[in-house]
Amino acid sequence: MKIETTIFILVSLLGSLYAVPIGKSNRTQEGTLGEARLILPQMDNDGLPLVPVRDALELRLLTSFGGFTQLEGVGGWESDGSGGGRELHHEAVWVYDIATTNDATAEILLKDIALWLKKQARQHSVYLRLPSGEIVFV
């Protein structure tokens, strides 16, 4: 249950005090809200589009959290190349930001979704930032 609290400042004007609203708090009955993040490549490791996985992920996020923000981006990383040197990789990704409570229930649900996503997208790992700010590669 969300507890909406308006934050005020007191302003003195011509000898009178006025309470001026300046914003809303982001607290719920369970605690503060946080922002989780999942990153999904747009192609699998064989170069096949992951649009069906993206669509299924979005449905899971809507069902589980009531919404998300999706951005497109580019991810990059280095790995050991076949010739013994370093190999640089770039790939187009979908980034999902999810506002959720910062508690154990949300963490368990997010990790479950990340494990499901890893399997569906046939990935070695999935980037997950928990609402606490902790980053895990599932």
N, C-alpha and C positions, 0 to 999 in steps of 0.2 A: 504494500500500500504506500503510495507516495504522499509525503507530507509536504505541502507547498508552503514555504515560508517566504514572505516578502521582507527584504532587507531595506531598512530606512536609514537615512542620515538626518540629523537635526540641523535645521538652517535657521539662523536668526535674521529676521528681516524687520526693520523698524521697531525693534524692541520685542517682537513676538517670535516664538519658536514654532517652526513648522516641521512636520515629519514628511520627508520627501522620499518616495520609493526609488531605489536605485537598482533593484534586480531581484532575482529569485534564487533560493538556495537549491542545491542539487542533492538533497538528502531524501532518503526513503526511510520507511519505518525500520528496515533491516540495516541501514547504514548508507554510506555515500555511494554514488554512482561512479563507475569507471568506464573506460573505453577499451574494448578488446579489438584485436585486429587479426584477421586471417588473410593470407596471400595465396592465391591460386594462379598457377601459370595458365596462359591461354592455349598452350599446346602441351600434349603429353611428351614423354621421352622419345616416342617414335615420330613426333611431328604431327600427330593427329589433333584436331581441334577438341577442346574440352567444353564446348558450349553446353552439351547435355548435362555435364557435371555441374557447371556453373548454375544452370537453371534449377537443378535439384538442390544445390547448396542454398540458393536464394530462398527457395520454398522452406527449407529447414530453418534458416535464420528468421524468416518472417513468423513461422509457427512458434519457434522457441523464444524469440526476443521481441517480436512485434515490429521489427524494422531493422534497417541497416543503411549505410551509405557505401556505394560502390564507386571506386575510382579506377582508372586505368593507369598503369605505370610500366616501368622497365626494371627488372631485377638483374643483378650481375653478381658473379662470384668467380673464384679461381679454383681450379682443380689440377691434379697431376695429369699432365699430358701423356700421350702414348709414347713419346720419344724421351721421357724422363724430365722434360721441362714443365713449366706451368702453362695452363691453358685458360684463357679468359672466356667466360660465357655471358651472353646477354639474352634476355627473353622478355617478351611482353607478358604482363601479369594483370590480374584483377585484384584489387585491394579492397577488403571489406572491413569497415569500422562499425562496431556494434556497441551501443550504449547499454550497459547492464549493471546490475548490482555487483559490488566488489565483495563477494562472499564465496564460500565453498561450493554452494549449489551451482552458481554460474560457472565456476572454474571446472567442475566435473562435467557439466553440459558442454562447455567449449572444448574441452579435451576430447570428449566423445565425438563431437562434430569433426574435430581435426583428424582423429583416427579414421573416421568414416571417409573424410575427404582424401586422406593419403591413399587409402585403398581404392576409392573410385577413380582417382586421377592417376593412379599407378606411379606415385612419387616416392622417392627415397625418404623424404621428410617434408613436413608442412610447417611453415612459420606461423606461430601463434603468440600474440602478445595478450597476456591476461589483463583483466581490469586493474590489477594491482600494479601493472607496469612490467612485471616479470615476463621475459621472453623465453619461450621454449620451442625447440624443434621437435615436433612429434613424429 
